[in-house]
């Protein structure tokens, strides 16, 4: 086990502790490209690493009373059913399909992180928990997690804020419980057919747990908004790298293949730029209206 692999595993834990998600976004590339683990085994290992790290990171939040157990358990149980199903289906899909899906999830996550969450810190509290909506969201998020080992926290946190009426800090804490539950369910599905090298899995998990504890402590001492955006750009680059790796080699030397890659990259860049500019204009318009109201 190289020092670089362990350092990257610490970064996995840091992202979970800071943002309540994002760990699997780093774990799969870490295992595939640094530890030379086959892709399907890497997905299975990532579910174990993220599950254990989330469970340990949730302890501190539980002591602080930030976890909504009812909502988290309902969402988590629904997610477990979807994740187990995804874990059963995933091993039978081509590796290229799984990694392509994972790369697309990375890009979607990166855009969400760069844009930031539009939900307020103090969201309105629902009197009644929308059970059916929570179960539906949980199954879908769990299925994605089970298939590609990604898409946990950054799908769970907004859902908890919108459906459960939680403040952001509470949603981040509760998401760790949900992530742990569905990660273990997805792992159970994968273990039916995919072997895991537990010496690698346990070493990476230990390093990630250290990072998770550090991330939980750092969360209150750094500018999380800037860190989130910086991490988002990093994930964007990594997602593009993983996606390019899935392009058939026969297409790369051809003019058409290069043109397709360039066109895809430019389209992605244009889309992201549009989203960022749109958000900036929206903020400017809101600030302008606020100034006019204040003057009035």
C-alpha positions in Angstrom: 0.0 0.0 0.0 1.6 3.2 -1.2 1.8 6.4 0.8 0.0 8.2 -2.0 -3.0 5.8 -1.8 -3.2 6.3 2.0 -3.0 10.1 1.6 -5.8 10.0 -0.9 -7.8 7.8 1.5 -7.5 10.5 4.2 -8.9 13.0 1.6 -11.9 10.7 1.2 -12.6 10.9 4.9 -12.1 14.7 4.9 -14.8 15.2 2.2 -17.2 13.0 4.1 -16.6 14.9 7.4 -16.8 18.3 5.8 -19.6 17.9 3.3 -21.6 14.8 4.4 -20.8 13.2 1.0 -18.4 13.0 -1.8 -16.2 10.2 -0.4 -17.0 7.6 -3.1 -16.3 10.2 -5.8 -12.6 9.9 -4.7 -12.6 6.3 -3.5 -13.2 4.5 -6.8 -10.6 6.4 -8.8 -8.2 5.9 -5.8 -8.6 2.2 -5.9 -8.6 1.8 -9.6 -5.8 4.1 -10.6 -3.6 4.1 -7.5 -4.1 0.7 -6.0 -4.7 -1.2 -9.3 -7.9 -2.7 -8.1 -10.3 -4.0 -10.8 -13.2 -1.6 -11.3 -16.0 -3.8 -10.0 -14.0 -4.7 -6.9 -13.1 -1.1 -6.4 -16.8 -0.2 -6.4 -17.5 -2.9 -3.8 -14.5 -1.7 -1.7 -15.7 1.9 -2.0 -19.0 1.0 -0.5 -17.3 -0.6 2.5 -14.8 2.4 2.9 -17.5 5.0 2.7 -20.0 3.0 4.9 -17.5 2.6 7.8 -16.2 6.2 7.5 -19.7 7.7 7.4 -20.7 5.6 10.5 -17.7 6.8 12.5 -18.1 10.4 11.3 -21.7 10.4 12.4 -20.8 9.7 16.0 -19.7 13.2 16.7 -22.8 14.7 15.1 -25.0 12.3 17.1 -23.4 13.5 20.3 -24.1 17.1 19.3 -27.8 16.2 18.6 -27.7 17.2 14.9 -29.1 13.9 13.5 -32.8 13.5 12.8 -33.1 9.8 13.4 -36.7 9.2 12.2 -36.1 10.8 8.8 -32.6 9.3 8.4 -33.8 5.8 9.2 -36.8 6.0 6.8 -34.6 7.4 4.0 -31.8 4.9 4.9 -34.1 1.9 4.9 -35.5 2.9 1.5 -32.0 3.5 0.2 -30.9 0.1 1.4 -33.4 -1.7 -0.7 -32.4 0.3 -3.8 -28.7 -0.1 -3.1 -29.0 -3.9 -2.6 -30.7 -4.1 -5.9 -28.1 -2.0 -7.6 -25.4 -4.1 -6.0 -26.9 -7.2 -7.5 -27.3 -5.7 -11.0 -23.9 -3.9 -11.1 -21.6 -6.9 -11.3 -23.5 -8.1 -14.5 -23.0 -4.8 -16.3 -19.9 -4.1 -18.5 -17.1 -2.4 -16.7 -17.1 0.4 -19.2 -20.8 1.1 -18.5 -20.2 1.2 -14.8 -17.2 3.6 -15.0 -19.0 5.8 -17.6 -21.9 6.1 -15.2 -19.6 6.8 -12.4 -17.8 9.5 -14.4 -21.1 11.1 -15.3 -22.1 11.1 -11.6 -18.7 12.8 -10.8 -19.5 15.5 -13.3 -23.0 16.1 -12.0 -21.6 16.2 -8.4 -18.9 18.6 -9.5 -21.4 21.0 -11.0 -23.6 20.8 -7.9 -20.6 21.6 -5.7 -19.4 24.5 -7.8 -22.8 26.0 -8.0 -23.5 25.5 -4.3 -26.7 24.6 -2.6 -29.6 27.0 -3.1 -31.3 25.8 0.1 -31.1 28.2 3.1 -29.3 27.3 6.3 -32.5 27.4 8.2 -35.1 25.6 6.0 -38.8 25.6 7.0 -39.6 22.7 9.2 -42.4 20.3 7.9 -44.9 19.3 10.5 -45.4 15.9 8.9 -42.7 13.8 7.3 -43.7 13.1 3.6 -43.1 9.3 4.0 -43.9 8.4 0.4 -41.7 11.0 -1.1 -38.8 10.1 1.3 -39.2 6.4 0.4 -39.2 7.2 -3.3 -36.2 9.4 -3.2 -34.4 6.9 -1.0 -34.9 4.0 -3.4 -33.7 6.0 -6.4 -30.6 7.3 -4.6 -29.9 3.9 -3.2 -30.1 2.3 -6.7 -27.6 4.8 -8.0 -25.3 4.1 -5.1 -25.5 0.4 -5.4 -24.8 0.4 -9.2 -21.8 2.7 -9.3 -20.8 3.2 -5.7 -21.4 7.0 -5.9 -24.1 9.6 -5.7 -24.6 9.4 -1.9 -24.3 12.6 0.1 -24.7 15.1 -2.6 -28.1 13.6 -3.6 -29.1 12.8 0.0 -28.4 16.2 1.6 -30.6 18.3 -0.8 -33.4 15.7 -0.5 -33.3 15.8 3.3 -33.4 19.6 3.3 -36.4 19.7 0.9 -38.3 16.7 2.1 -37.4 16.7 5.7 -37.3 20.5 6.3 -33.9 20.3 7.8 -31.2 23.0 8.3 -28.1 22.3 6.2 -26.0 21.3 9.2 -28.6 18.8 10.3 -29.0 17.4 6.8 -25.3 16.9 6.5 -25.2 15.0 9.8 -28.3 12.9 9.0 -26.9 12.1 5.5 -24.0 10.2 7.1 -26.4 7.8 8.7 -28.2 7.3 5.3 -24.9 6.8 3.5 -23.7 4.2 5.9 -26.9 2.2 5.7 -27.2 2.1 1.9 -23.4 1.6 1.4 -23.5 -1.6 3.5 -26.6 -2.7 1.6 -24.9 -2.1 -1.8 -21.8 -3.9 -0.5 -24.0 -7.0 0.4 -25.3 -7.1 -3.1 -21.8 -6.9 -4.7 -20.3 -9.5 -2.3 -22.7 -12.1 -3.9 -20.4 -12.2 -7.0 -17.5 -9.9 -6.6 -14.4 -10.8 -4.4 -12.8 -8.1 -2.2 -9.2 -7.8 -1.1 -9.8 -7.0 2.6 -6.2 -6.1 3.3 -6.5 -3.2 0.9 -10.1 -2.3 2.0 -9.2 -2.2 5.7 -6.0 -0.1 5.2 -7.9 2.4 3.0 -10.8 2.5 5.5 -8.5 3.2 8.5 -6.9 6.1 6.7 -10.4 7.4 5.6 -11.7 7.2 9.2 -8.8 9.4 10.3 -9.7 11.9 7.6 -13.4 11.8 8.5 -12.6 12.7 12.1 -10.4 15.5 11.0 -13.0 16.7 8.5 -15.6 16.8 11.2 -13.4 19.0 13.4 -12.3 21.2 10.5 -15.9 21.9 9.4 -16.3 24.6 12.0 -12.9 26.2 11.5 -12.6 26.8 7.7 -14.5 28.5 4.9 -16.5 25.5 3.7 -17.9 27.4 0.7 -14.5 28.0 -0.9 -13.3 24.5 -0.1 -16.5 23.0 -1.6 -16.0 24.9 -4.8 -12.3 24.0 -5.0 -13.1 20.4 -4.5 -15.8 20.7 -7.1 -13.3 21.8 -9.8 -11.0 18.9 -8.8 -13.9 16.4 -9.1 -14.8 17.9 -12.5 -11.2 17.2 -13.8 -11.2 13.7 -12.3 -14.6 13.0 -13.8 -13.4 14.1 -17.3 -10.3 11.9 -16.9 -12.3 8.8 -16.0 -14.7 9.5 -18.8 -12.0 9.8 -21.4 -10.5 6.6 -20.2 -13.6 4.8 -21.3 -13.4 6.0 -24.9 -12.5 3.1 -27.2 -8.8 3.3 -28.2 -9.7 2.9 -31.8 -11.5 6.3 -31.8 -8.7 8.3 -30.3 -6.2 8.4 -33.2 -9.0 9.4 -35.7 -9.9 12.9 -36.5 -13.5 12.2 -35.8 -12.7 10.8 -32.4 -10.6 13.8 -31.4 -13.3 16.1 -32.7 -15.9 14.3 -30.7 -13.8 14.6 -27.5 -13.2 18.3 -28.1 -16.9 18.9 -28.9 -18.0 17.0 -25.8 -15.5 18.9 -23.6 -16.6 22.3 -25.0 -20.2 21.4 -24.6 -19.6 20.5 -20.9 -17.6 23.6 -20.4 -20.3 25.8 -22.0 -23.0 24.1 -19.9 -21.0 24.7 -16.7 -20.2 28.3 -17.6 -23.8 29.0 -18.4 -24.9 27.6 -15.0 -22.3 29.7 -13.2 -23.1 32.9 -15.1 -26.8 32.4 -14.6 -26.3 32.0 -10.9 -24.1 35.1 -10.7 -26.7 37.2 -12.7 -29.4 35.9 -10.4 -27.4 37.0 -7.4 -26.7 40.4 -8.9 -30.4 40.9 -9.7 -31.4 39.9 -6.2 -28.8 42.2 -4.7 -30.1 45.1 -6.9 -33.7 44.6 -5.9 -32.6 44.4 -2.2 -30.7 47.7 -2.6 -33.7 49.4 -4.2 -36.0 48.2 -1.4 -33.6 49.4 1.2 -33.4 52.8 -0.5 -37.2 53.0 -0.6 
